[in-house]
Amino acid sequence: MSKAQVQASARAMRLRRFSLWALPVALIAALALRGRETATNWWRASDLFPQPVRFDASAPLAGADWRVVSLQRVAERPDGTTVALLELEATVRDPAPFALLPCRIALADGTGQRWLPTFLAPTEVSRLPSRRNSQAKTCGPALASKPEAGAVLAIAESFLLPRAAFAQVDVVVSLAGGRPHYLRFARGS
Amino acid sequence: MRLLLQFIAILAAAGMLLGMQRSTPGYAEITGPLPASGRPGETIPARSFTLTVEKLVLAERIRYRAYGRDFERSTTGLWAVVVARLEARPESVSIGGALWRSTAGFRFEASQRVAGAPRLLTAGRIEPGLPARGILVFELPRDQAAGGTLLVSTARWPRLDSQARVSFAADAAESADVLDLNGLANE
């Protein structure tokens, strides 16, 4: 084999080795490019980082300051269900991120169980004198009303949960403009 | 000899690729429902709920009270009423998909003719820690009732989400001429 042939063979070998090492890099790069949008959407839609807040304190999220006004037991049903009413107050600071939908408000316990808002029958709402003439909206319509900076919104949501769980649940507030961060108003603190 | 070996290797590789291509499931199958299967009486854990089927009753007619009135519904086929218990975990859920798949492969959605009937599991929300016992009602042709499978999911068309599947033996159903849904749900 001539010297030129040996050099050509060594060059081809180097090229093949380079191609072999480049393959995993190219695969990872292709996956990252293809999945970037999906990963971004997942990041913006997930509740990943809880921000613990004292139950009687106020905390900023998605362009507003949030405060729990009350979490009350409205009624008890014979099957052990508690009907609960949560009232929140949001003071809008930046309307743009605040108006992004959807919003998620839930009650959560320490074991990972979450109760989502449910429709409350008017007969059960009227048990609370303070609610009879209330203008409070649920979270979605409150955000969709596109309030201006400085507006103070009353938000109310109702829940059905086991009697034993009521005393232990925290209030979770998650907004599209704040994710993956969310507020957790802890009952114990 | 070496040429022959290379030829055989290429043929084997082509055959393998063809086999892989033919056996690769389609997109709809890959992203379809994730089955969680069981039998009546078993508790079937799905991603966001558990399902326990107590019994299946086939009836000629059903009777129930709704909106302050008594209703009686007849059918040219059969009413299939499944009594089941659902528990949400870890989050509140609604049952958006309840299907009856017959042995012939036909799928029947839960009947809309019984709106307002008591304890319909497709009507309300299931909350964690508050298991719900209720009914699922299907209206089936007579030849599609025996040995079917109940499919239950939170979404009507579940994609990459659990679907609880309960297979019934051909002789698993109780039968009734007129079935009182009020009594069945509250018994």
Interface residues (C-beta under 8 A of the other chain):
Chain A: D79 G80 T81 A106 T111 G112 Q113 R114 W115 L116 T118 L160 L161 P162 A164 A165
Chain B: R89 P90 E91 S92 R125 E127 P128 G129 L130
